[in-house]
Amino acid sequence: MKKTLTLLPLCAFLLFASLTTLNSCNSSEAKLKAYVDDQNPMQIPDLLERNGELANATEWKKTKEKTAELKARLEVNADDVKTRLQLATIFITEQRITGEHHYYYPAIEKILNGVLSLDPKNFEASVYKASLRMSQHQFANAKKIGEEAMSINPNNAYVYGILIDANVELGNYDQAIAMSDKMQSIKPSLESYSRASYLREIYGDYKGAIEAMKLAVQAGLPGSEPQCWSRNALADLYYNTGDWAAAENAFAENLAMRPSYAPSMAGLAKVETKKKNYARAIALLDSANAIMPQSSFEEQKADVYVAMGDTQKAMKQYSKVQQALITDANSGHHSVSLELTRNFIKTKQWDSAKKYAMMEYAIRPKNIDVNNELAWIAFNQNDQASAEAYLKTALSTNSKNPELLKRAAAINAK
């Protein structure tokens, strides 16, 4: 199986790539419950009203108008599968933009189940459902649904994107590369380039990863959310390779086009933290969290407090995030075991970190990120043999992740 990820000429092909967010539970669940409990599987939920800056975005008015138009069509013909799929696409995109998953994950699933009740072999509904499972961190199920969809339509690039993502998360990296090559051979695009970039990063090729992500940015519609996502990923690559100036420029370019793009606010906060502009970093994170509430933004704020040397504030903030993640996990919307693991590592709660890491390890024992965390936990619990065993898997792709290499040096030195 080849490890060199080739890049093919660009063809236009837009597909949705899900972005998992971790915001706190709110009244949206109560609103959705009425739709889930109404015993009508064909009922289409309402869009959740936006708040703050996102409510003022030009696209929001158009989104609501289009949704109303599509729902009106279903009043005339409830069996219109194409219209239901259009609504599913709107809801998927809205979840990605707002970061609200307590409402949108169940709402999206309900719409897709309605489609599949009318057409059990519908390809689009199947791949959307696989994408939803990816967002919920149900990776094995996403792979299963994706493979079923591939058997329905093996010549569609979308499904190979899902299978790349699922295999990466499960630690099946050779399979992910094969799916990436197949996806590009069908339709090179922003989505295929960005996935090739991530795979190159996994295999330690940061230069190649940056090259591929630049192509993803160039392939995107200027100012669109997918293009901003790609540029944000490019900025993260610059940041991880120590080119903070290039990272700052890329984050800022996103915000010039989409001033309410929260991920780039958080990205700039990382750069400001490196520059020791702590007040500015915290202000950026507060702004990002006001637009798109995420536990990751809250945890990053704790990281800033650590950099400032304010341990008391940091520990209080980490504890707040732990409680939010545990509540999120208990909601059943998706797994956050790895996020909890990383948080408990930061607070040196090694037993709790190990508990959640092992939950993740039971599901995907070949994943390098999971093994990275387990290696560090074992090292700090004076279990050198286990630390070395987990580290071997974590380094199996020749990843150059800065945190991993730092940990590896400490483990090997001992």
RAGI-V443776 format. One line per field, one symbol per residue. ss: DSSP state (H for helix, E for strand, C for the rest). A space follows every 50 residues. Layout:
ss = ???
This chain:
ss = CCCCCCCCCCCCCCCCCCCCCCCCCCCHHHHHHHHHCCCCCCCCCCCCCC CHHHHHCHHHHHHHHHHHHHHHHHHHCCCCHHHHHHHHHHHHHHHHHHCC HHHHHHHHHHHHHHHHHHCCCCHHHHHHHHHHHHHCCCHHHHHHHHHHHH HHCCCCHHHHHHHHHHHHHHCCHHHHHHHHHHHHHHHCCHHHHHHHHHHH HHCCCHHHHHHHHHHHHHHCCCCCHHHHHHHHHHHHHHHHCCCHHHHHHH HHHHHHHCCCCHHHHHHHHHHHHHCCCHHHHHHHHHHHHHHCCCHHHHHH HHHHHHHHCCHHHHHHHHHHHHHHHHHHHHHCCCCCHHHHHHHHHHCCCH HHHHHHHHHHHHHCCCCHHHHHHHHHHHHHCCCHHHHHHHHHHHCCCCCC CHHHHHHHHHHHHC
